[in-house]
């Protein structure tokens, strides 16, 4: 196995862990709500405060990955978020939970921007789509695994004990990352001369000026980045429902046991994992046909269209099977948008891929923040259908946005 493929395996594991730690609180909802006597709206704030911290720290953590390298940055943040997973298990009141989850979100923020920066250095442009798709498929698999896994873990160790166990696992993986990874492929001892030369000859070419310090004004004035932020807000608005509210939604709506709800709620997330891999393959396939702009646009537009249709049909299904089937189509579509979105950010960001992708992800997680609160508030005010309609409209907005997004002319070489 080539060294860069081993890197994909390791980032896959990191992404898997990140979303297990992130999604596990959804399964612990009944335990937490019961122990601290919380309402659904209060629990919504626990979910949303995480995404607020996650969103606000995106651009700074992405810039740190660009400046200090993903080896150092990821080691610190994986160890930190794992410690905060364990600290969540030590919560003693509602305010403590809110503060911990906010810091937890900020700690996790640098993960995917750091992956993007590592992808820029380690992979040829023509492999970028699939690598990104694989990493994000792991996040969906992690969330899917967290739902049934946490049911059993909570029964065995209690909700607090389950958070302690997950935290300890994360610290071990942080140590592995530090000793194995290197920021530049040429510095890795396992890298063969042939593979090193192949990577250096075929990764994205950047001009000399791209290595200078990125100004905040330049970042925020980027038209292509603003468009990426809009469509990613829409994508996350759909996905985060599955991460934060799907488990309690299906459990309550269809009168399921916790074990059955965990299995049912995992299905759309598995669909998302498949959507990520398929989209990543499609991005690279279209790119190899010398159509870089279409390689980003086509998978994204198709994905947003499927997401809108799936949401509109799912909410009108009266039984759990058809509802989950169409919701799986929606999440498959929403996750088809991730590989082209992150590939597009690496395209326009170059050596500043961490900052660019982090800023896009900031906007996306403001979408997650909105979802965490929109679901309980819209449900109480207008009924659950209102949330699904809003999400569908946002997917249509994203389709329109993608018609205006253009990738730069990429060259598979390094200056």
N, C-alpha and C positions, 0 to 999 in steps of 0.2 A: 504493500500500500504506500502511495506517495505521501510525503510529509504534509503537504497541503490538505490532503484528504483526512489525515489524522486530526488536523486542526478543525475541520468541519465536524468530526466526531466529538471533539472536546467542546466546541461552541454549542453543538446540539445538546450536550449534557447540561451545560450552563443555562441554556434557554429553557430546557425541561425543568430544571430546579427552580428557576426564576418564577415560572408560572405555577408550579406546585405551591410554592411559598405564597404567591400572590392570591391564588384562588381558594386556598384552604379555609379562609375565614368565612366564605360563603356557606360551606358545609357546617361550620361551627355556629351558624347564625342562631339556631334555636337555643343552643346552650348559652351563648353570650347574651341574647335578648332575655332569656329566662333569668339568668343570674343577676343581671344588672337592671332588670325591669325596663327594657327599652321598647320604643315603638318602631314600626317599620321606617318611619321618616328619620328617626335617630340612627337606625342602622344604616340607612342610606347615606347619612353624613359620615359614618365610619368608612364606607366604601369610597365616597367621593373625596374625603380629605386625603386619602392615599393618592388618588389620581391627581389632586392639586399639587401635592409635593412632587410627584413624579413629573408633572408637566413643567413646573417652575424650574426644576433642576436640569432639564434636558439640554438646553443650549450651553450652560456652563460646564456640565460634565462632558458634553461632546467636544468642546474646546479643550478641555483637559486631556482628553484622549488624543487629540491632535498634537498637543504640546508635549505631554509626558509619555505618550505611548499607551496602547491598550494593555500591555503586560502589567504595568504598575497600577493603572487606574482600575482595571477589572479585579485584580487581586484585592485591592482595598475595598471596593464596593461589594464584592461577593461576600467577603468576611463581615462587612458592616451590615448588609441586609440580613445575613444569616443570624447575626447577633440580635438584630431587631425582631426577627421571627421568634426567637426564644423569649425576648423581652415581652412580646405580645402575650405570651402564655402567662406572664407574671402580672397582667393587668389587674388593678384592684377597683377601678371605677371608670365611668364613661369618659371623663376628661382625659385620664391617663391613656385610654385607648385611642382617642382622637389625636393626641400629641404623638404617640408612638407610631400610629399609622401614617401620619404626615411625614415624619422623619424617615420611616420605612420607605415610603414612596420616593422621597428625594434620594435615598441611598441606591435604589434600584435604577434610577434614571439613566445612569451612564452605560448600562449594559449593551443595548442595541446600537447606540452611537459608537461604542468601542468596537463592536462586531463590524460595523460599517467601515471603520478606519482600518481594521485588520484585513477586511476584504479588499480594500483599495490596494494595500501593500502586497498581499499574498496571492491574489488571483488575477488571471487574465480577464479582460473585459468580457470575453465570450463565455466565461463560466460564472459571471457575477449573478445572473438571474437565479440559477439553480441553487447556488450556495445560499443566497438570501432566502429563497423559498424553503430550503431544508431547515435553516435556523428558525424561521418562523413556524414551520410545521411542528417543531419541537415544543414551541410555546403552547400551541394548541393541544398537543398530546399531553403536555404537563398539566394543563388545566383540566383536560378530560380525565387523566389519571387521578388528579386530586379529588375529584368528586366521589367516586366509589372508594378510593383508597382511604380518604379521611374519615368516611363513615366507619370503616373497620378500625382505623387507628384511634379514633375518639372512643369507640366502645372498649378498646383494649387499654388505652393509656389515659383517657380523659381528654377533654379539649385542650387543657393546658399542657399536659404531657406530650401531646402530639406536636405542639409547636416547639417544645424543647428538642425533640428528636430531629425535626426538620432543620432546626438551627445548627445542630452539631454536624449534620451531614454537609451542610453548606460550607462550614469552616474547612473541612477536609478537602473539598473540591477547590477552594480558593488556594490552598497550599499546592495542590497539583498544578493548577494553572501557572503559578509563579515559577515553579521549577521547570515546566515543559515549554512554555511559549516564549518566543522572541519577537520583538516588534518588526524586525526585518528578516525575511526568509533567508537571506545570505548569512545571517548570524546563527542559524539553527544547526546544531551539530549533526542532526539526522538528515539534513538536506543534501542530496547528491548534487554534483556540479551540473549534471544535465537538467535536473528539475529547476535548480536555481536560475540557470541561464534561460530556460523556457519561460519562467515567470517574469524575469526582468525584461525579456524581449517582447512580451505580449500583454503586460499590464498597461493600464492607462497612461498615456503620455501626458506630461504636464509641462507648462512653460516655466521658465525660471522664476518669474514674478509670483507664481502660485505658492512659493514657499515663504513669502513674507507674512508678517503677522496680519491676521484678518481683523479688519475694523468692524465694530458693531454696526456702525452706520451702513457699511457696505453689505453686511449680512441682511439687515432689516429692509434695505432698499431693493433687494434682489426680486425682480418681477417673477422669474421662474420659481423661486422659493415660496413666494406668497401664494402662488397657485397650488404648489405642492401642499402647503399648509391647509388650504381650504378643503381640498379633496380628502386629506387625511383625517381632518376633523370629522367628516361625514362617515368615513370608514370605521373609525373607532366608536362612533355613536352606536352603530349596529353591533359591533363585536362585543363591546363591554357589557351589554345586556346579558350575553351568555356567560360572561365571566363573573358578574356580580349578582344578577337577579334571576337567571334561568332556573337554578336549582330550587329556590323557594317558590318561584312562579309555577313550575310544573307540579311541585309537591302540593301546593294549595289548590290550584285550578283543577287538577285531575285526581285529587284525593289519593296521593300515592304515599307509600311508606318512604322513609329516608333512604333505604337501600335501593328501592326501585327508582326513586327520583334521581339518585346519583348516577345510576346506569343510563337512564333516559336522557338526562341533561348532558351526559358525556358525548352522546351521538353527534350533535351539531358541531362540537369542538373537534371530533374526529374528522367530520366533513371539512372543517377549516384546515386541518393538517393536510388533507388530500388536495384541497384547493391551493394551498401554498406550494406544494411540490409540483402540481400540474402547471401552475402559473409560472413558476421558476423555469420549468422545462420549456414552456411556450415562449417566454421572454428570450431565452438563449436561441431557440429554434428560429424565431423571426429575425433576431439579430444576425444570425449566421447567414441569412439571406440578404445581408447588406441593407437592412431597413431598421436602423437604430431607433428612429422616432416611433415607428409603428410597433416595435418590439416592446415599448413601454405602454403605448396608448391602447392597443387592441386588448391585451389581457385585462387592463384596468376597466375599460368601458364595458366589456362583457361581464366582468365581475360585479360592477355596480348595478348593471341591469338585472342580473340574477338575484342580487340582494334585495332590490326593490320589489321584484315580483314575489319572491319567497316570503317576504314579510307580509305583504298584502294578503296572500292566500292563507298563510299559517294562522293568522289571528281569527279567521272565520271557520276553522276546523273545530268540530265539537268533541272529538276524541283525541287522545294523546298521540296515537300512531301517526295519523295524517298531519297533525300539527307539527310534530317533531320532524317529519319527512320534509315538509316545506321550509321549516326553519333551518334544517340542515342545508338545503339548497341556498338559502339566504346567506348562511355563514360561509359555505363553500365560495359563493360569489364575493362576499366581503373580503375574504382572505386571498382571493385571486388578485386583489389590488395591492397587496403588500410588497411582493417582489418587484413589480414595476415602479412602485413609489420609492422604495429604498434604492433601487438601481438608478432611478432618475436623480435622486439626491447625491449619490456618489458621482454620477455623471457631471452634475453642475458644480459640485463641491470640490472634486479632486482631492488635493492634499488637505483640504479643510472639510473632508467628508463627515467627520465627527460633528463639527459645529452645524453644518447644513442639515444633516439627518436628525441631529438632536433638536434643532429648531422646528423641523417638520413634525417630529414626534411630540414636541411640546404642544403644538396645535392639536394633534391627534388626541392627546390625553386631556386637553381641555374638553374635547368631545366626550371622553370617558367620564370626566367629572360631571358634565351635563347629564349624561345617561344615568349615572348613579342616583341623581336627584330627580331627574325628569320622570323616571318610571314610577316611583311611589306618589309623586305629586300629581302627575297627569292621570294616573289610575284613580286616585281619590276624587279628582275634580271632574273628569270626563269619561272615565272608564278605561280599561286596559287597551282598547282599540286605538285610542288617541296616540299612545306612545308608538305603536307600530306604524301608524300613518305618518307621524312626524319623521320617523327613521326612514321610511320609504321615500319621502320627499327629499330628504337630504342626499340620498343615493342618486336621485335624478340631478340634483345640483352638482354633484361630483362628476357625473357624466359630461355635463356642459363644461365644467372646468377643464377636464382632460382634453377637450377639443382645442383648447388654447395652449396646451403645454407642449413645448418642443425641446428635445434633447440636443445638446451641442454635437458637432461632428467629432466623433470619438476616433482615436487612433490607438491601435493595440501595440503600443511600444512605450518605452520609458526613456525620457530625456536623460 
